[in-house]
Amino acid sequence: MVSDGVVGLEIDDPTGYPLLFRTLSTGTLPSTEEVEIVSLFPSDEYGKPKNSFQRGHAAYFNITVMNNNDTEVDFYTTLTCFDSAQGIMDSSGWGFTLSPHTLAIFVMPVYIPDQAAIGTATVYGNTFTKLLRLGGTPFSIEKSATFTITSGTGASSQTDKTLATQGTGNYSTTFVCPLYQYPGSYNVYSSSRYNNQTATAQKTIQIWVPDLNNDNSVDLLDLIKVAAKLGWKGSPGAIIEDVNMDGSVDVLDLIVVARFLGWERP
């Protein structure tokens, strides 16, 4: 528990790729940020303002960072983008070095997947001492900006919509794992530094997809496999067709599979 400060979060997908970086205050914000994000806005690759990006292409973001320290600082700047359905699209992170009391402007790209939801998307920018999985802690308070995703080649699909929440003394967040992400083990890292004290934690979560016939997709064949076992009762999860592991195969299992229709292994 961090009663008064900023907590950082990093989630890595089963391949080890950083999927998400966020920070959240749990009380009174620090009066001075060591490495501050002064501004963040969507741009073209040259840093000029641009608000609309097509699916299947890169979006760029102009980010201005200030080193408020009296010494040179190495830091890691991150961006995480969510589509209009709160699905995580991509993250980007770069390491930089800034001289004392120096302002710098960077242009960082984030890829917009073909399957991203069309509409208003959000980018979150943060600075850390280094990757949280390497023991990093937050440097700054999170900045955000919105931009628009227009049509590309794919169709939008994601799991249940969930949102980040804030509570006094606690960090609580849930997120949408879009259907274009990998199933498997996701490593979650959290950390906070306050009054020269550091707290860290790590946890692994499992994201499972009902590809019941193991053909790297969820389609009509998976629904047929469940339908063939309708009416079965037994030990929870004893057969794979008992998708929700409640000890029976019924319409609820069909509903779970149907929610994932269209999923294909990346």
Secondary structure as GFF3:
##gff-version 3
##sequence-region A 1 266
A	DSSP	beta_strand	6	12	.	.	.	ID=ss1
A	DSSP	beta_strand	18	25	.	.	.	ID=ss2
A	DSSP	beta_strand	35	43	.	.	.	ID=ss3
A	DSSP	beta_strand	52	54	.	.	.	ID=ss4
A	DSSP	beta_strand	58	67	.	.	.	ID=ss5
A	DSSP	beta_strand	73	82	.	.	.	ID=ss6
A	DSSP	beta_strand	88	98	.	.	.	ID=ss7
A	DSSP	beta_strand	103	111	.	.	.	ID=ss8
A	DSSP	beta_strand	119	128	.	.	.	ID=ss9
A	DSSP	three_ten_helix	132	134	.	.	.	ID=ss10
A	DSSP	beta_strand	143	150	.	.	.	ID=ss11
A	DSSP	beta_strand	164	167	.	.	.	ID=ss12
A	DSSP	beta_strand	170	173	.	.	.	ID=ss13
A	DSSP	beta_strand	184	194	.	.	.	ID=ss14
A	DSSP	beta_strand	197	207	.	.	.	ID=ss15
A	DSSP	alpha_helix	220	227	.	.	.	ID=ss16
A	DSSP	alpha_helix	251	259	.	.	.	ID=ss17
###
